[in-house]
Amino acid sequence: MNIFKEDLLKNKYFLLLVMLFVLVTGILYLRNYNSVKIECELYAKELSQKLSVVMDGGGLVSRSRLDKITPSGIQDCIRKGGP
């Protein structure tokens, strides 16, 4: 059986490899980007950006102090189970 002479979409081995690749890629994506930690990090980043825009006008909070607040906020968010 010569795989390269046949149409690849009719070849069951090629389709099996493509389905396996898609399945593994989907599982890795969901594991890496659909976790509580990632959601909390994105939430903290978004919140810090909003706060820095609001606070820069009045000069109440410096950027370095805001960056120090963020890790503890992420840990609290993870303990709660999400934003």
FENRA-V854178 format. One record per backbone hydrogen bond with DSSP energy under -0.5 kcal/mol. NH is the residue of the N-H (numbers start at 1). CO is the residue of the C=O. If there is no record, write none. Layout:
BEGIN
nh/co
NH/CO
NH/CO
END
This chain:
BEGIN
nh/co
3/1
5/2
6/2
6/3
10/7
11/7
11/8
12/10
15/11
16/12
17/13
18/14
19/15
20/16
21/17
22/18
23/19
24/20
25/21
26/22
27/23
28/24
29/25
30/26
31/27
32/28
33/29
34/30
39/35
40/36
41/37
42/38
43/39
44/40
45/41
46/42
47/43
48/44
49/45
50/46
51/47
52/48
53/49
54/50
55/51
56/52
57/53
58/54
59/55
60/55
66/62
67/63
68/64
69/65
70/66
71/67
72/68
73/69
74/70
75/71
76/72
77/73
78/74
79/75
80/76
81/77
82/77
END
